[in-house]
Amino acid sequence: MQVLFFLKSLFTVAAATFVPGERVNLVRRGSILRTDGYVIAQTDKGVLVEWPRAGTGFVNSSELTAIV
C-alpha cells in the first residue's frame, strides 16, 4: 500500500501561488488564450485576474503562467 502512495505522490502537482499585481498569461492545451493579465487575488475558487480587454474573471492557477 505504501508503494501506491509513493507512486501517487510522484504525479501530484502543488497548486501555483501568485502575488497580487503579478502579470500572467492564460495557457490551455499549449495555446496562449489571453495575455498581460494582472493578478488581483487568489482564493479557493481560483485566481482572480484582470485582463486588459476581457474584464476580470476567476482562472484555475494551473492554467496561468507568470510573465518574467
Secondary structure, DSSP 8 states (H G I E B T S, - for coil): -HHHHHHHHHH--------TT-EEEEEETTEEEEEEEEEEEEETTEEEEEETTTEEEEE-GGGEEE--
